[in-house]
């Protein structure tokens, strides 16, 4: 729609300018014709002046009738009147040519101004659409719940599509999907002599059901060099990191 409207306006402007140019060409031809007639009148006027000078001499000797002089004077008056008309026609045609040229300039200026206005409007629309896109992306981001790690979902708490989640609520639990999982364990000081990096280890998670939770095997990676105090019990322990 916008493209068709633009093409229609462009063709209309082009037709207007072409019509004005044709009128200018026609007026130029008229001006050339008027000036050619004016040059012809000048030549005729020169001949009449020469004939009038001869007639004056012959009339002084009474060799020609006075009517001959009157005829020449009438011819001179006619030529001078024609010259005045031609000068006026040339001035009028040249004035029309100037007006048409001004119209051409005005059309170009109007077209340029309309194009600039259209560009400004388009830029404003683009900016508005960009803002809408940013807002839509923000809403979409806030609508999507993303886990910090890849893994397997279990214990899903929310089942309603479009439901509202309260701040701090648990949505689901995720078991990380990774080739290298690590676990931090606390070792009592009495057992520290039997634990060293690289040593194989077996782990059970006492917080889960012992019958359904399998025993895990891993390797001791790091053992702390000093003890740490449990703030709740005040008991010391060594912190160790195991990889599964």
C-alpha positions in Angstrom: 0.0 0.0 0.0 2.7 2.5 1.0 4.8 1.5 -2.1 1.8 2.0 -4.5 1.0 5.4 -2.9 4.6 6.5 -3.3 4.7 5.4 -6.9 1.4 7.2 -7.7 2.7 10.4 -6.1 6.0 10.1 -8.0 4.2 9.7 -11.3 1.9 12.6 -10.6 4.8 14.9 -9.8 6.7 13.7 -12.9 3.7 14.5 -15.1 3.2 17.9 -13.6 6.9 18.8 -14.3 6.7 17.4 -17.8 3.6 19.6 -18.6 5.4 22.7 -17.3 8.5 21.9 -19.3 6.4 21.5 -22.5 4.8 24.9 -21.8 8.2 26.4 -21.4 9.4 24.9 -24.7 6.3 26.4 -26.5 6.8 29.8 -25.0 10.5 29.7 -26.0 9.4 29.0 -29.6 7.0 32.0 -29.4 9.7 34.2 -28.1 12.0 33.2 -31.0 9.2 33.9 -33.4 8.5 37.3 -32.0 12.2 38.3 -32.1 12.4 37.1 -35.7 9.4 39.3 -36.6 11.1 42.2 -34.7 14.3 41.8 -36.8 12.2 41.8 -40.0 10.4 44.9 -38.9 13.8 46.6 -38.1 14.9 45.8 -41.7 11.7 47.1 -43.1 11.9 50.3 -41.0 15.4 50.9 -42.3 14.2 50.7 -45.9 11.2 53.0 -45.1 13.5 55.6 -43.5 15.8 55.5 -46.6 12.8 55.9 -48.9 11.4 58.7 -46.8 14.8 60.6 -47.0 14.7 60.3 -50.8 11.1 61.4 -51.0 11.9 64.5 -48.8 14.5 65.6 -51.4 12.3 64.9 -54.4 9.4 66.6 -52.7 11.5 69.7 -52.2 12.0 69.8 -56.0 8.3 69.0 -56.5 9.2 65.9 -58.3 6.8 63.6 -56.3 3.4 64.2 -54.8 2.9 64.8 -51.1 0.8 61.6 -50.9 3.9 59.5 -51.4 5.4 61.0 -48.3 2.2 60.4 -46.4 2.2 56.7 -47.4 5.8 56.3 -46.1 4.9 58.0 -42.8 2.0 55.6 -42.4 4.3 52.6 -43.1 6.7 53.9 -40.5 4.0 54.3 -37.9 2.7 50.8 -38.6 6.2 49.3 -38.2 6.8 51.2 -34.9 3.4 50.0 -33.6 4.2 46.4 -34.6 7.6 46.7 -32.9 6.0 47.8 -29.7 3.5 44.9 -29.8 6.3 42.4 -30.4 8.4 43.8 -27.5 5.3 43.5 -25.2 4.7 39.9 -26.4 8.3 38.9 -25.8 8.2 40.4 -22.3 4.9 38.7 -21.5 6.2 35.3 -22.8 9.5 35.6 -20.9 7.5 36.5 -17.7 5.4 33.3 -18.1 8.6 31.3 -18.6 9.9 32.7 -15.3 6.7 31.8 -13.5 6.8 28.3 -14.9 10.4 27.9 -13.8 9.4 29.0 -10.4 6.7 26.4 -10.3 9.2 23.7 -11.2 11.4 24.9 -8.4 8.4 25.0 -6.0 7.4 21.4 -7.0 11.0 20.2 -6.3 11.1 22.0 -2.9 7.6 20.7 -1.9 8.6 17.1 -3.0 11.8 17.3 -1.0 10.1 18.7 2.1 7.4 16.0 1.9 10.1 13.3 1.6 12.0 14.7 4.6 8.7 14.8 6.6 8.0 11.2 5.6 11.5 10.1 6.6 11.1 11.8 10.0 7.7 10.0 10.5 9.2 6.6 9.4 12.1 7.1 11.8 9.7 7.8 14.6 7.7 4.7 13.8 10.8 2.6 13.7 11.9 4.0 17.1 8.4 3.2 18.5 8.5 -0.3 17.1 11.9 -0.9 18.6 10.6 0.2 22.0 7.7 -2.1 21.6 10.0 -5.0 20.7 12.2 -4.3 23.7 9.2 -4.2 26.0 7.8 -7.4 24.5 11.1 -9.1 24.9 11.3 -8.0 28.5 7.8 -9.3 29.2 8.7 -12.6 27.5 11.9 -12.9 29.5 9.9 -12.3 32.7 7.3 -14.9 31.6 10.0 -17.6 31.1 11.4 -19.5 34.1 15.0 -20.5 33.4 17.1 -22.8 35.6 20.8 -21.7 36.2 21.9 -25.2 35.0 20.8 -27.9 32.6 19.4 -30.9 34.2 16.4 -33.1 34.9 13.2 -31.6 36.5 11.6 -33.3 39.5 9.2 -32.2 42.2 7.4 -29.8 40.0 5.3 -27.4 42.2 3.5 -25.3 39.6 1.1 -26.9 37.1 -1.2 -24.0 36.0 -0.5 -22.3 32.6 -0.3 -18.6 33.1 -0.3 -18.9 36.9 1.3 -16.3 39.1 4.4 -17.4 41.1 4.9 -15.7 44.5 8.4 -14.2 45.2 10.7 -16.8 46.7 8.4 -19.7 46.0 9.9 -23.0 44.8 8.8 -23.8 41.3 10.7 -27.1 40.8 13.8 -29.0 41.7 16.5 -29.7 39.1 19.1 -32.4 39.1 22.1 -31.0 37.2 22.9 -32.8 34.0 26.7 -32.7 34.1 29.5 -35.2 33.6 31.3 -33.8 36.7 29.3 -33.3 39.9 30.9 -32.4 43.2 29.8 -32.8 46.7 31.1 -31.1 49.9 31.3 -33.3 53.0 32.3 -32.7 56.6 34.8 -35.1 58.1 35.2 -35.5 61.9 38.7 -34.8 63.1 39.0 -38.3 64.4 38.6 -39.7 60.8 40.8 -37.2 59.0 43.9 -39.5 59.0 42.0 -42.0 56.9 41.0 -39.5 54.2 43.3 -38.3 51.4 42.9 -36.8 47.9 42.4 -39.5 45.2 40.8 -41.9 47.6 37.6 -43.6 46.4 34.5 -42.9 48.5 30.9 -44.2 48.9 28.2 -41.7 49.8 24.7 -42.0 51.1 22.3 -39.0 51.5 20.6 -39.4 54.9 18.0 -36.8 54.1 16.4 -39.0 51.5 14.7 -42.4 51.8 17.5 -45.0 52.3 15.5 -47.7 50.5 14.9 -45.7 47.3 18.1 -43.6 47.2 21.1 -45.5 45.8 24.6 -45.4 47.2 26.9 -43.1 45.1 30.5 -43.6 44.4 33.0 -40.9 44.0 36.6 -39.7 44.5 38.1 -37.4 47.1 39.4 -34.3 45.3 40.4 -31.8 48.0 40.7 -32.0 51.8 41.0 -28.8 53.8 44.2 -28.4 55.7 42.5 -26.9 58.8 39.3 -27.4 60.7 36.2 -25.2 60.5 33.8 -24.7 63.4 30.1 -25.4 63.0 28.3 -22.2 64.2 25.3 -24.1 65.3 27.0 -26.9 67.3 30.5 -25.5 67.8 32.0 -28.8 66.7 35.1 -28.8 64.5 35.2 -30.5 61.1 37.4 -30.8 58.0 35.7 -29.8 54.7 36.4 -32.1 51.8 35.2 -32.0 48.1 34.3 -35.2 46.3 33.6 -35.7 42.6 30.9 -38.2 41.5 
